[in-house]
Amino acid sequence: MSSGKNLADSGGKLGEKCAMLAYLINKVSEHHHLSFAERKVLLGVFGHVENGKKVLHDVISRCSDYSSQITDHYISRLKGTPLGCRKIRRMLFYLEGSIPCDCSFTSGKWEYPTPLLHLNSQKTDLADTATGRDDLRNDVCMLKNEITELKKTVEDIKNGNRVHCRTGHTAS
């Protein structure tokens, strides 16, 4: 992937290993645009690596509507755990079937699939540095986010909106 080689080391490795991230990096290089959801995916992954701020600015600066202040604002508000593969697939639901998401991780008891597991040998691997208490806290946080999403989907259904069964997104 030629555009990934211009990114910082972690960004390049993640872009090479994760098809979804590679798609986003290539898209911004070719079209100079990313949707808000696509930018949130990049933030939710690269925002959790050591040089993530640089990577995010390197990638998003290729967008025609780039603002370093806005990008810094979203980076500063980043909390919680990195986005998992399942959440990324839900956020980029329109890529289903066209971009293969077939990473295979040998996960431990407290790990969940996330592109950051591709950095397994680096010190930024969250699974190696987190304590059991942090892992439990992360799991609870993820479950709360899932509950919130499910409540929104139920509300959409109650309001008569058509909802895509696999992603929970409302149909237009």
Residue frames as qw, qx, qy, qz and C-alpha x, y, z in Angstrom:
[[0.000, 0.892, 0.452, 0.000, 0.00, 0.00, 0.00],
 [0.503, 0.395, -0.015, 0.768, 1.84, 3.07, -1.18],
 [0.197, -0.758, -0.039, -0.620, 0.03, 5.71, 0.86],
 [0.799, -0.587, -0.128, -0.020, 0.55, 3.83, 4.13],
 [0.788, 0.044, -0.130, 0.601, 4.34, 4.04, 3.74],
 [0.163, 0.571, -0.054, 0.803, 4.15, 7.80, 4.22],
 [0.597, -0.698, -0.128, -0.373, 2.53, 7.40, 7.63],
 [0.273, -0.646, 0.634, -0.325, 4.21, 6.97, 10.99],
 [0.141, 0.265, -0.954, -0.010, 5.36, 3.41, 11.80],
 [0.296, 0.195, 0.837, -0.417, 2.30, 2.23, 13.76],
 [0.546, 0.524, 0.128, -0.641, -0.08, 3.73, 11.23],
 [0.422, 0.490, -0.651, -0.397, 1.70, 2.00, 8.38],
 [0.029, 0.116, -0.988, 0.101, 1.69, -1.38, 10.09],
 [0.394, 0.351, 0.669, -0.524, -1.97, -1.13, 11.03],
 [0.519, 0.576, -0.116, -0.621, -2.82, 0.06, 7.52],
 [0.319, 0.391, -0.817, -0.279, -1.01, -2.91, 6.03],
 [0.006, 0.003, -0.977, 0.212, -2.61, -5.49, 8.35],
 [0.286, 0.474, 0.671, -0.493, -6.22, -4.24, 8.61],
 [0.266, 0.370, 0.670, 0.586, -8.21, -4.11, 5.36],
 [0.065, -0.873, -0.484, -0.009, -10.71, -1.60, 6.77],
 [0.315, -0.800, 0.075, 0.506, -8.00, 0.84, 7.83],
 [0.419, -0.111, 0.579, 0.691, -6.17, 0.31, 4.53],
 [0.197, 0.653, 0.645, 0.346, -9.39, 1.20, 2.70],
 [0.149, -0.939, -0.257, 0.176, -9.75, 4.45, 4.66],
 [0.410, -0.601, 0.311, 0.612, -6.11, 5.43, 4.13],
 [0.361, 0.134, 0.669, 0.635, -6.37, 4.73, 0.41],
 [0.106, 0.786, 0.592, 0.144, -9.70, 6.52, 0.16],
 [0.181, -0.913, -0.080, 0.356, -8.38, 9.74, 1.65],
 [0.409, -0.392, 0.489, 0.663, -5.30, 9.59, -0.57],
 [0.266, 0.274, 0.734, 0.561, -7.39, 9.15, -3.71],
 [0.053, -0.718, -0.600, -0.348, -10.54, 11.19, -2.96],
 [0.183, 0.238, -0.282, 0.911, -9.34, 13.70, -0.32],
 [0.547, -0.365, -0.005, -0.753, -12.49, 13.09, 1.71],
 [0.266, -0.104, -0.929, 0.234, -13.60, 10.98, 4.67],
 [0.465, -0.627, -0.413, -0.469, -17.05, 10.91, 6.24],
 [0.376, -0.652, 0.377, -0.539, -17.48, 11.70, 9.93],
 [0.947, -0.228, 0.152, -0.167, -17.94, 7.99, 10.72],
 [0.857, 0.354, -0.185, 0.324, -14.76, 7.13, 8.82],
 [0.159, 0.673, -0.399, 0.602, -12.81, 9.75, 10.77],
 [0.662, -0.527, 0.296, -0.443, -14.24, 8.36, 14.02],
 [0.996, 0.019, -0.048, 0.068, -12.97, 4.90, 13.08],
 [0.607, 0.504, -0.314, 0.529, -9.47, 6.27, 12.53],
 [0.213, -0.657, 0.352, -0.631, -9.65, 8.19, 15.81],
 [0.845, -0.367, 0.162, -0.353, -10.93, 5.14, 17.70],
 [0.965, 0.071, -0.060, 0.246, -7.98, 3.06, 16.53],
 [0.584, 0.452, -0.193, 0.646, -5.01, 5.36, 15.95],
 [0.264, -0.775, 0.122, -0.561, -5.93, 7.52, 18.95],
 [0.838, -0.510, 0.144, -0.127, -4.86, 4.65, 21.20],
 [0.885, 0.138, -0.061, 0.441, -1.31, 4.20, 19.91],
 [0.546, -0.494, -0.063, 0.674, 1.79, 6.02, 21.05],
 [0.173, -0.210, 0.310, 0.911, 2.17, 8.16, 17.91],
 [0.230, 0.570, 0.787, 0.055, -1.55, 8.24, 17.15],
 [0.084, 0.842, 0.187, -0.499, -1.89, 12.03, 17.11],
 [0.071, -0.536, 0.548, 0.639, 0.75, 12.29, 14.38],
 [0.208, 0.145, 0.910, 0.329, -0.82, 9.45, 12.40],
 [0.197, 0.717, 0.639, -0.197, -4.29, 11.01, 12.62],
 [0.080, 0.822, -0.067, -0.561, -3.00, 14.39, 11.46],
 [0.170, -0.333, 0.741, 0.558, -0.99, 12.73, 8.65],
 [0.192, 0.333, 0.891, 0.240, -4.05, 10.90, 7.35],
 [0.114, 0.787, 0.568, -0.211, -6.80, 13.45, 7.95],
 [0.094, -0.672, 0.167, 0.716, -4.68, 16.33, 6.62],
 [0.182, -0.009, 0.769, 0.613, -5.19, 14.77, 3.19],
 [0.147, 0.680, 0.717, -0.044, -8.90, 15.66, 3.39],
 [0.215, 0.519, 0.264, 0.784, -9.92, 18.81, 1.54],
 [0.378, -0.770, -0.167, -0.486, -11.82, 20.04, 4.63],
 [0.729, -0.151, -0.469, 0.474, -9.00, 19.31, 7.14],
 [0.188, -0.851, 0.133, -0.472, -8.67, 21.49, 10.21],
 [0.494, 0.206, -0.704, 0.467, -5.85, 20.80, 12.66],
 [0.246, -0.248, 0.450, -0.821, -7.83, 22.51, 15.44],
 [0.814, -0.081, -0.055, -0.572, -10.90, 20.36, 14.91],
 [0.811, 0.160, -0.558, 0.068, -8.78, 17.22, 14.67],
 [0.245, 0.270, -0.657, 0.660, -6.96, 18.15, 17.90],
 [0.525, -0.239, 0.235, -0.783, -10.33, 18.78, 19.57],
 [0.913, -0.036, -0.227, -0.338, -11.55, 15.25, 18.79],
 [0.661, 0.242, -0.620, 0.347, -8.22, 13.74, 19.82],
 [0.019, -0.330, 0.545, -0.771, -8.36, 15.56, 23.16],
 [0.677, -0.166, 0.180, -0.694, -11.85, 14.16, 23.85],
 [0.709, 0.158, -0.671, -0.147, -10.84, 10.55, 23.16],
 [0.492, -0.420, 0.596, -0.475, -11.66, 8.24, 26.07],
 [0.914, 0.011, 0.247, -0.323, -12.18, 4.57, 26.73],
 [0.686, -0.188, 0.655, 0.254, -10.88, 1.65, 24.78],
 [0.040, 0.314, -0.625, -0.713, -9.85, 1.24, 21.15],
 [0.748, 0.241, -0.054, -0.616, -12.56, 0.37, 18.67],
 [0.589, -0.116, 0.799, 0.033, -13.00, -3.34, 18.16],
 [0.071, -0.052, 0.787, 0.611, -13.34, -5.02, 14.80],
 [0.057, 0.545, 0.836, 0.031, -17.07, -5.63, 15.26],
 [0.001, 0.798, 0.291, -0.528, -17.74, -1.96, 16.02],
 [0.075, -0.461, 0.468, 0.750, -15.63, -0.88, 13.03],
 [0.077, 0.192, 0.875, 0.438, -17.63, -3.19, 10.75],
 [0.032, 0.713, 0.674, -0.190, -20.85, -1.71, 12.13],
 [0.040, -0.754, -0.024, 0.655, -19.67, 1.86, 11.60],
 [0.121, 0.459, -0.595, -0.648, -18.53, 1.04, 8.05],
 [0.642, 0.217, 0.688, -0.261, -21.52, -1.20, 7.31],
 [0.617, 0.703, -0.011, -0.352, -21.65, -0.06, 3.69],
 [0.187, 0.642, -0.725, -0.165, -18.34, -1.85, 3.03],
 [0.685, -0.117, 0.685, -0.220, -19.76, -5.23, 4.00],
 [0.833, 0.371, 0.410, 0.020, -18.98, -7.72, 1.27],
 [0.559, 0.807, -0.078, 0.173, -16.61, -5.42, -0.61],
 [0.106, 0.715, -0.594, 0.354, -13.76, -5.11, 1.91],
 [0.806, -0.149, -0.570, 0.057, -12.69, -8.38, 3.53],
 [0.320, -0.678, 0.440, -0.494, -12.41, -8.24, 7.29],
 [0.953, -0.050, -0.289, -0.080, -10.82, -11.56, 8.05],
 [0.086, 0.634, -0.642, 0.423, -8.14, -10.90, 10.64],
 [0.860, -0.284, -0.423, -0.037, -7.51, -13.79, 12.96],
 [0.068, -0.676, 0.512, -0.525, -6.26, -13.10, 16.47],
 [0.648, -0.190, -0.709, 0.205, -5.32, -15.59, 19.14],
 [0.245, -0.672, 0.104, -0.691, -6.94, -13.69, 21.94],
 [0.204, 0.063, -0.814, 0.541, -6.50, -14.18, 25.63],
 [0.132, -0.513, -0.814, 0.239, -9.25, -14.28, 28.18],
 [0.026, -0.733, -0.344, 0.585, -9.73, -10.50, 28.38],
 [0.120, -0.270, 0.448, 0.844, -8.89, -9.47, 24.84],
 [0.579, 0.622, 0.450, -0.275, -11.37, -8.52, 22.18],
 [0.642, 0.310, 0.416, 0.564, -10.59, -8.33, 18.45],
 [0.044, 0.950, 0.040, -0.308, -9.19, -4.89, 17.58],
 [0.685, 0.673, -0.143, 0.240, -6.74, -3.79, 14.89],
 [0.168, -0.840, 0.463, -0.226, -4.31, -2.85, 17.69],
 [0.880, -0.265, 0.394, 0.003, -3.64, -6.56, 18.21],
 [0.790, 0.558, -0.029, 0.251, -1.60, -6.33, 14.99],
 [0.125, 0.809, -0.406, 0.407, 0.90, -4.36, 17.07],
 [0.903, -0.389, -0.171, -0.053, 1.28, -7.35, 19.39],
 [0.813, 0.016, -0.197, 0.548, 5.06, -7.16, 19.50],
 [0.206, 0.537, -0.104, 0.811, 5.15, -3.42, 20.27],
 [0.184, -0.126, -0.651, 0.726, 4.90, -1.74, 23.67],
 [0.352, -0.018, -0.004, -0.936, 1.63, -0.06, 22.66],
 [0.474, -0.198, -0.809, -0.286, -0.24, -3.36, 22.75],
 [0.458, -0.462, 0.189, -0.735, -2.95, -2.68, 25.28],
 [0.916, -0.210, -0.275, -0.203, -3.54, -6.35, 26.02],
 [0.741, 0.105, -0.453, 0.484, 0.01, -6.70, 27.38],
 [0.193, 0.292, -0.350, 0.869, -0.01, -3.53, 29.49],
 [0.530, -0.460, -0.097, -0.706, -3.51, -3.51, 30.98],
 [0.124, -0.175, 0.861, -0.460, -4.13, -4.98, 34.42],
 [0.086, -0.348, -0.930, -0.077, -7.03, -7.29, 35.17],
 [0.031, 0.629, 0.502, -0.593, -8.93, -4.41, 36.78],
 [0.144, 0.475, -0.278, -0.823, -8.44, -2.22, 33.71],
 [0.118, -0.024, -0.878, -0.464, -9.59, -5.07, 31.49],
 [0.036, -0.515, -0.833, 0.199, -12.76, -5.49, 33.53],
 [0.068, 0.636, 0.192, -0.745, -13.37, -1.73, 33.44],
 [0.125, 0.313, -0.572, -0.748, -12.89, -1.78, 29.65],
 [0.079, -0.237, -0.941, -0.228, -15.30, -4.69, 29.27],
 [0.018, 0.629, 0.638, -0.445, -17.96, -2.87, 31.33],
 [0.090, 0.565, -0.120, -0.811, -17.45, 0.27, 29.24],
 [0.119, 0.111, -0.777, -0.608, -17.85, -1.70, 26.01],
 [0.055, -0.416, -0.908, 0.016, -21.00, -3.37, 27.30],
 [0.061, 0.651, 0.386, -0.651, -22.47, 0.00, 28.29],
 [0.135, 0.421, -0.412, -0.796, -21.78, 1.28, 24.76],
 [0.110, -0.110, -0.917, -0.367, -23.44, -1.80, 23.27],
 [0.002, -0.556, -0.763, 0.329, -26.50, -1.29, 25.52],
 [0.103, 0.604, 0.062, -0.787, -26.74, 2.36, 24.43],
 [0.153, 0.237, -0.668, -0.689, -26.59, 1.34, 20.77],
 [0.089, -0.290, -0.945, -0.118, -29.24, -1.32, 21.28],
 [0.052, 0.615, 0.552, -0.561, -31.51, 1.18, 23.04],
 [0.159, 0.499, -0.239, -0.817, -31.14, 3.56, 20.08],
 [0.152, 0.035, -0.859, -0.488, -31.99, 0.75, 17.66],
 [0.037, -0.464, -0.865, 0.186, -35.08, -0.21, 19.70],
 [0.095, 0.624, 0.260, -0.731, -36.16, 3.46, 19.76],
 [0.163, 0.327, -0.541, -0.758, -35.73, 3.68, 15.97],
 [0.129, -0.193, -0.940, -0.250, -37.88, 0.58, 15.54],
 [0.002, -0.571, -0.690, 0.445, -40.54, 1.98, 17.89],
 [0.129, 0.613, 0.002, -0.780, -40.58, 5.22, 15.87],
 [0.751, 0.548, 0.323, -0.177, -41.26, 3.25, 12.70],
 [0.190, 0.779, -0.524, -0.288, -37.82, 3.71, 11.16],
 [0.965, 0.211, -0.154, 0.002, -36.53, 0.85, 9.08],
 [0.391, -0.749, 0.534, 0.030, -33.38, -0.58, 10.68],
 [0.618, 0.463, -0.632, -0.070, -30.70, -2.64, 8.96],
 [0.910, -0.368, -0.125, -0.144, -30.72, -5.93, 10.90],
 [0.858, 0.024, -0.223, 0.462, -26.95, -6.55, 10.99],
 [0.407, 0.307, -0.184, 0.840, -25.76, -3.00, 11.67],
 [0.218, -0.622, -0.577, 0.483, -28.55, -1.33, 13.59],
 [0.080, -0.221, 0.145, 0.961, -28.42, 1.70, 11.28],
 [0.472, 0.582, 0.444, -0.491, -31.60, 3.27, 10.04],
 [0.487, 0.288, 0.630, 0.532, -32.32, 2.88, 6.35],
 [0.038, 0.328, -0.049, -0.943, -32.81, 6.00, 4.29]]
